[in-house]
């Protein structure tokens, strides 16, 4: 997104005023943690800053809100204090060390510059603008990985895995676990059981924060793995859950069809265009976070076999998708603004293979031409 360029423009034009907005909001409606006013909380915040070696100025606030939550905001101007807010609801549940984990997590976002990137994304794609589908899942993946990194800073602020685990479950349940007589061993065992649900390809983590079973296990690996290789192997397994977009067998068949059918159509006229490849990738982006990489993997294999298996799998699950598959292939044909006879022959042959008459295929092509076709400038100038 040319972040360094956009940020430099924003600094020079001062278009963004979110820093002033948030600081005014916090000063007007929240309580700033100061040594003279809240000495114990001030000491706790400074202790976490020192543990994480944070030298930038940070203003800590407490907001009267029962929601068990906290957030951080990076300062827009150099030298200005960052903001970390802690909702008062956390104080009713958390021990002092658990609060250290929460504060460390929020400082981790500042250290990792996560909030600065979020501000950039929100500027380039304001609320009224649609984020391209090719970026939507990548942004979500970054948000989720950023949470896992911030959790590590939270752990470094406490160096106690048990504290981190109880903090997670308190935030998830809103329960005081000591009063409920819940043990750490029981929490870990429950987390392991729930994690298996996601590892068996049933669960999908779709929100900006990874699901708790992933977060707890990620911290467990970080705290207990003895080698970088062991840690990486464990994290790769967890991240594979975050990389999932579709959650069904049909979704995987569709991804394989989109990639293989697109390649077959694009090559049918012996001239693969950039427009055709881009169209395939844009369509794949609805099912894969890294569609270009996925397309390259399909291209390295037996494309025809992949295509035939995908078509068979789709029709077995949902025969009603016949016309949808044909329409996609027509769309690839039209994407380079050139309709070649070999491409038409391929469409008729595919239609016949899925029990569509020549007339049905021709009608589908005609409708798509009328709706979507625009002759290339080269052909008419």
C-alpha positions, -999 to 999 in steps of 0.1 A, spaced: 0 0 0 31 23 -3 29 29 34 60 49 38 48 73 10 13 77 24 25 82 60 49 109 48 21 127 29 -1 125 60 26 140 82 31 169 58 -6 176 52 -18 167 87 -49 153 71 -54 128 100 -66 142 133 -73 110 151 -45 116 176 -61 148 189 -96 132 188 -85 102 209 -64 122 234 -93 147 239 -117 118 244 -94 100 269 -87 132 288 -123 141 290 -139 108 298 -112 86 313 -88 87 342 -51 91 334 -28 69 355 -5 94 373 19 88 402 2 113 425 -33 101 417 -30 63 413 5 54 427 0 16 427 -13 14 392 13 39 380 40 17 395 26 -14 378 25 2 344 60 15 347 72 -19 358 58 -35 327 74 -8 305 107 -14 321 104 -52 317 97 -48 280 123 -20 276 98 5 262 114 39 261 88 59 242 64 79 264 31 62 270 0 76 287 -20 50 305 -58 55 311 -86 37 329 -121 40 314 -152 32 333 -165 3 312 -176 -31 323 -165 -47 291 -134 -69 297 -111 -52 272 -81 -29 266 -66 -12 236 -36 8 225 -31 37 201 2 47 186 10 85 186 9 101 152 36 126 159 71 117 170 77 125 206 40 124 215 29 98 241 13 67 229 -20 57 246 -29 25 264 -64 22 278 -76 -4 303 -113 -8 310 -124 -8 346 -141 -42 341 -106 -58 340 -99 -48 376 -128 -68 390 -113 -100 375 -76 -97 371 -48 -102 396 -19 -78 395 2 -102 374 -27 -108 350 -30 -70 346 8 -71 337 0 -96 309 -28 -73 296 -6 -42 297 23 -60 282 1 -72 254 -10 -37 246 25 -24 247 34 -52 224 11 -38 198 29 -4 201 64 -21 199 53 -40 168 37 -9 152 4 -27 147 -18 3 154 2 24 130 -5 -1 102 -42 -2 111 -43 36 109 -27 34 74 -52 8 62 -82 28 75 -69 59 57 -63 41 23 -96 23 27 -120 45 47 -153 31 60 -172 39 28 -146 22 6 -146 -15 -1 -113 -32 6 -104 -54 -24 -111 -90 -18 -74 -98 -26 -65 -78 5 -93 -86 29 -80 -119 41 -44 -107 42 -54 -79 65 -73 -103 87 -43 -127 88 -20 -98 98 -44 -88 126 -45 -123 139 -7 -128 137 -2 -94 154 -23 -106 183 -1 -137 187 30 -115 187 15 -91 213 6 -121 234 43 -129 235 51 -95 249 23 -101 275 41 -133 285 75 -115 287 59 -90 311 50 -118 335 72 -149 326 44 -170 340 24 -191 315 -3 -199 342 -9 -162 346 -14 -158 308 -37 -188 306 -60 -176 335 -61 -141 320 -73 -155 287 -100 -176 303 -111 -147 325 -115 -124 294 -133 -152 275 -157 -161 303 -159 -131 325 -156 -155 355 -134 -153 385 -117 -187 382 -106 -188 418 -142 -185 430 -152 -212 405 -124 -235 417 -110 -241 382 -74 -254 380 -47 -245 355 -44 -282 345 -81 -283 338 -79 -252 317 -49 -265 296 -66 -299 291 -98 -281 280 -78 -259 256 -61 -289 241 -94 -306 235 -109 -276 218 -78 -270 197 -83 -304 181 -116 -293 167 -98 -266 147 -69 -288 137 -93 -314 123 -103 -289 96 -137 -282 112 -132 -248 128 -123 -215 111 -109 -185 129 -126 -156 111 -124 -126 135 -96 -101 139 -84 -120 170 -74 -157 168 -96 -180 188 -84 -186 224 -73 -223 218 -48 -210 192 -36 -181 214 -31 -203 245 -13 -230 226 9 -204 208 20 -190 241 25 -225 255 49 -232 226 67 -199 231 72 -206 268 82 -243 266 99 -250 232 136 -256 236 146 -248 200 136 -224 173 129 -253 150 105 -269 175 87 -236 180 84 -230 143 69 -264 136 43 -259 163 35 -224 151 32 -236 115 5 -261 126 -14 -233 144 -10 -208 115 -24 -234 91 -58 -228 109 -55 -191 103 -48 -196 66 -81 -214 61 -108 -193 44 -133 -220 32 -146 -245 57 -160 -272 35 -150 -299 10 -169 -279 -17 -148 -248 -11 -116 -268 -18 -130 -283 -49 -141 -248 -61 -106 -234 -55 -90 -262 -75 -115 -257 -103 -110 -219 -104 -73 -223 -107 -72 -253 -131 -101 -241 -153 -86 -207 -155 -52 -220 -166 -68 -243 -192 -89 -215 -207 -60 -190 -206 -37 -214 -225 -64 -225 -250 -55 -197 -275 -18 -202 -270 -15 -167 -256 -18 -162 -218 -25 -125 -210 -19 -106 -177 -57 -98 -176 -66 -135 -176 -41 -143 -148 -54 -114 -128 -90 -125 -132 -81 -160 -120 -63 -146 -90 -91 -122 -81 -116 -150 -82 -94 -173 -62 -89 -146 -35 -124 -154 -22 -111 -188 -12 -74 -185 -6 -54 -159 13 -24 -162 -11 -42 -169 -44 -11 -163 -66 10 -188 -47 -19 -213 -49 -23 -208 -86 15 -214 -91 12 -247 -71 -16 -259 -93 3 -249 -124 33 -270 -114 11 -301 -111 -11 -320 -135 -36 -293 -144 -59 -315 -165 -62 -341 -138 -68 -314 -111 -95 -299 -134 -113 -332 -139 -112 -342 -103 -125 -307 -92 -154 -308 -117 -163 -343 -105 -161 -333 -69 -183 -302 -74 -210 -320 -94 -211 -348 -68 -218 -323 -40 -239 -297 -59 -249 -304 -95 -266 -270 -96 -233 -254 -100 -229 -265 -136 -239 -231 -150 -218 -213 -125 -187 -232 -136 -194 -225 -172 -200 -188 -165 -166 -186 -148 -148 -201 -178 -167 -176 -201 -156 -148 -178 -119 -158 -182 -124 -159 -220 -137 -124 -220 -112 -110 -195 -85 -103 -222 -112 -87 -245 -104 -112 -272 -127 -141 -281 -107 -168 -299 -122 -198 -317 -101 -223 -297 -116 -208 -265 -152 -212 -278 -144 -248 -288 -132 -254 -253 -164 -239 -238 -187 -261 -260 -166 -292 -252 -168 -284 -214 -206 -278 -217 -211 -312 -234 -191 -329 -206 -214 -316 -179 -246 -324 -199 -253 -289 -213 -266 -286 -249 -247 -265 -275 -276 -241 -274 -274 -237 -236 -237 -230 -238 -242 -205 -267 -269 -187 -247 -247 -184 -217 -219 -170 -239 -243 -145 -255 -256 -133 -222 -221 -128 -208 -210 -109 -240 -239 -86 -237 -233 -79 -200 -195 -79 -197 -177 -78 -231 -159 -47 -242 -137 -50 -273 -101 -41 -268 -89 -8 -281 -63 -26 -302 -89 -44 -322 -110 -13 -330 -84 15 -335 
